[in-house]
């Protein structure tokens, strides 16, 4: 999918040791480990509400508990979302909702 300068397959070691740092610099990103991309992808997917099971499978985790243990810090708003959901479900209906149409 991403060929080297000669059209052949990229060498993973060369990508990590030579190309990755230059790509980060060109993208105006701070230095980071290549593995951080995996963490960033999982974090962003969780923040967007993608089901944990799907993310876990994409990461190759055998069990979602691994995914949750590693990425639980991404879910600080989960409690607030749950509370808001209960609030919506338990709120008394408004007079508009009771009107016969």
Contact map, one row per residue, 1 for C-alpha under 8 A:
11100000000000000000000000000000000000000000000000000000000000000000000000000000000000000000000000000
11110000110000000000000000000000000000000000000000000000000000000000000000000000000000000000000000000
11111111110000000000000000000000000000000000000000000000000000000000000000000000000000000000000000000
01111111111000000000000000000000000000000000000000000000000000000000000000000000000000000000000000000
00111111000000000000000000000000000000000000000000000000000000000000000000000000000000000000000000000
00111111000000000000000000000000000000000000000000000000000000000000000000000000000000000000000000000
00111111100000000000000000000000000000000000000000000000000000000000000000000000000000000000000000000
00111111110000000000000000000000000000000000000000000000000000000000000000000000000000000000000000000
01110011111000000000000000000000000000000000000000000000000000000000000000000000000000000000000000000
01110001111101100000000000000000000000000000000000000000000000000000000000000000000000000000000000000
00010000111111100000000000000000000000000000000000000000000000000000000000000000000000000000000000000
00000000011111110000000000000000000000000000000000000000000000000000000000000000000000000000000000000
00000000001111111000000000000000000000000000000000000000000000000000000000000000000000000000000000000
00000000011111111110000000000000000000000000000000000000000000000000000000000000000000000000000000000
00000000011111111111000000000000000000000000000000000000000000000000000000000000000000000000000000000
00000000000111111111100000000000010000000000000000000000000000000000000000000000000000000000000000000
00000000000011111111100000000000000000000000000000000000000000000000000000000000000000000000000000000
00000000000001111111110000000000000000000000000000000000000000000000000000000000000000000000000000000
00000000000001111111111000000000000000000000000000000000000000000000000000000000000000000000000000000
00000000000000111111111100000000010000000000000000000000000000000000000000000000000000000000000000000
00000000000000011111111110000010000000000000000000000000000000000000000000000000000000000000000000000
00000000000000000111111111000000000000000000000000000000000000000000000000000000000000000000000000000
00000000000000000011111111100000000000000000000000000000000000000000000000000000000000000000000000000
00000000000000000001111111111110000000000000000000000000000000000000000000000000000000000000000000000
00000000000000000000111111111110000000000000000000000000000000000000000000000000000000000000000000000
00000000000000000000011111111000000000000000000000000000000000000000000000000000000000000000000000000
00000000000000000000001111111000000000000000000000000000000000000000000000000000000000000000000000000
00000000000000000000000111111100000000000000000000000000000000000000000000000000000000000000000000000
00000000000000000000000111111110000000000000000000000000000000000000000000000000000000000000000000000
00000000000000000000000110011111000000000000000000000000000000000000000000000000000000000000000000000
00000000000000000000100110001111100000000000000000000000000000000000000000000000000000000000000000000
00000000000000000000000000000111110100000000000000000000000000000000000000000000000000000000000000000
00000000000000000000000000000011111110000000000000000000000000000000000000000000000000000000000000000
00000000000000010001000000000001111111000000000000000000000000000000000000000000000000000000000000000
00000000000000000000000000000000111111100000000000000000000000000000000000000000000000000000000000000
00000000000000000000000000000001111111110000000000000000000000000000000000000000000000000000000000000
00000000000000000000000000000000111111111000000000000000000000000000000000000000000000000000000000000
00000000000000000000000000000000011111111100000000000000001000000000000000000000000000000000000000000
00000000000000000000000000000000001111111110000000000000000000000000000000000000000000000000000000000
00000000000000000000000000000000000111111111000000000000000000000000000000000000000000000000000000000
00000000000000000000000000000000000011111111100000000000000000000000000000000000000000000000000000000
00000000000000000000000000000000000001111111110000000010001000000000001000000000000000000000000000000
00000000000000000000000000000000000000111111111000000000000000000000001001000000000000000000000000000
00000000000000000000000000000000000000011111111100000000000000000000000000000000000000000000000000000
00000000000000000000000000000000000000001111111111000010000000000000000000000000000000000000000000000
00000000000000000000000000000000000000000111111111110010000000000000000001100000000000000000000000000
00000000000000000000000000000000000000000011111111000000000000000000000001100000000000000000000000000
00000000000000000000000000000000000000000001111111000000000000000000000000000000000000000000000000000
00000000000000000000000000000000000000000000111111100000000000000000000000000000000000000000000000000
00000000000000000000000000000000000000000000111111110110000000000000000000000000000000000000000000000
00000000000000000000000000000000000000000000010011111110000000000000000000000000000000000000000000000
00000000000000000000000000000000000000000000010001111111000000010011000000000000000000000000000000000
00000000000000000000000000000000000000000000000000111111100000010000000000000000000000000000000000000
00000000000000000000000000000000000000000000000001111111110000000000000000000000000000000000000000000
00000000000000000000000000000000000000000100110001111111111000000010000000000000000000000000000000000
00000000000000000000000000000000000000000000000000011111111111110110000000000000000000000000000000000
00000000000000000000000000000000000000000000000000001111111111000000000000000000000000000000000000000
00000000000000000000000000000000000000000000000000000111111110000000000000000000000000000000000000000
00000000000000000000000000000000000001000100000000000011111110000000000000000000000000000000000000000
00000000000000000000000000000000000000000000000000000001111111000000000000000000000000000000000000000
00000000000000000000000000000000000000000000000000000001111111110110000000000000000000000000000000000
00000000000000000000000000000000000000000000000000000001100111110100000000000000000000000000000000000
00000000000000000000000000000000000000000000000000000001000011111110000000000000000000000000000000000
00000000000000000000000000000000000000000000000000011001000011111111000000000000000000000000000000000
00000000000000000000000000000000000000000000000000000000000000111111100000000000000000000000000000000
00000000000000000000000000000000000000000000000000000001000011111111110000000000000000000000000000000
00000000000000000000000000000000000000000000000000010011000010111111111100000000000000000000000000000
00000000000000000000000000000000000000000000000000010000000000011111111100000000000000000000000000000
00000000000000000000000000000000000000000000000000000000000000001111111100000000000000000000000000000
00000000000000000000000000000000000000000000000000000000000000000111111110000000000000000000000000000
00000000000000000000000000000000000000000110000000000000000000000011111111100000000000000000000000000
00000000000000000000000000000000000000000000000000000000000000000011111111110000000000000000000000000
00000000000000000000000000000000000000000000000000000000000000000000011111110000000000000000000000000
00000000000000000000000000000000000000000010011000000000000000000000001111110000000000000000000000000
00000000000000000000000000000000000000000000011000000000000000000000001111111100000000000000000000000
00000000000000000000000000000000000000000000000000000000000000000000000111111111000000000000000000000
00000000000000000000000000000000000000000000000000000000000000000000000000111111100000000000000000000
00000000000000000000000000000000000000000000000000000000000000000000000000111111110000000000000000000
00000000000000000000000000000000000000000000000000000000000000000000000000011111111000000000000000000
00000000000000000000000000000000000000000000000000000000000000000000000000011111111100000000000000000
00000000000000000000000000000000000000000000000000000000000000000000000000001111111110000000000000000
00000000000000000000000000000000000000000000000000000000000000000000000000000111111111000000000000000
00000000000000000000000000000000000000000000000000000000000000000000000000000011111111100000000000000
00000000000000000000000000000000000000000000000000000000000000000000000000000001111111110000000000000
00000000000000000000000000000000000000000000000000000000000000000000000000000000111111111000000000000
00000000000000000000000000000000000000000000000000000000000000000000000000000000011111111100000000000
00000000000000000000000000000000000000000000000000000000000000000000000000000000001111111110000000000
00000000000000000000000000000000000000000000000000000000000000000000000000000000000111111110000000000
00000000000000000000000000000000000000000000000000000000000000000000000000000000000011111110000000000
00000000000000000000000000000000000000000000000000000000000000000000000000000000000001111111000000000
00000000000000000000000000000000000000000000000000000000000000000000000000000000000000111111100000000
00000000000000000000000000000000000000000000000000000000000000000000000000000000000000000111110000000
00000000000000000000000000000000000000000000000000000000000000000000000000000000000000000011111111000
00000000000000000000000000000000000000000000000000000000000000000000000000000000000000000001111111000
00000000000000000000000000000000000000000000000000000000000000000000000000000000000000000000111111100
00000000000000000000000000000000000000000000000000000000000000000000000000000000000000000000111111100
00000000000000000000000000000000000000000000000000000000000000000000000000000000000000000000111111100
00000000000000000000000000000000000000000000000000000000000000000000000000000000000000000000111111110
00000000000000000000000000000000000000000000000000000000000000000000000000000000000000000000001111111
00000000000000000000000000000000000000000000000000000000000000000000000000000000000000000000000001111
00000000000000000000000000000000000000000000000000000000000000000000000000000000000000000000000000111
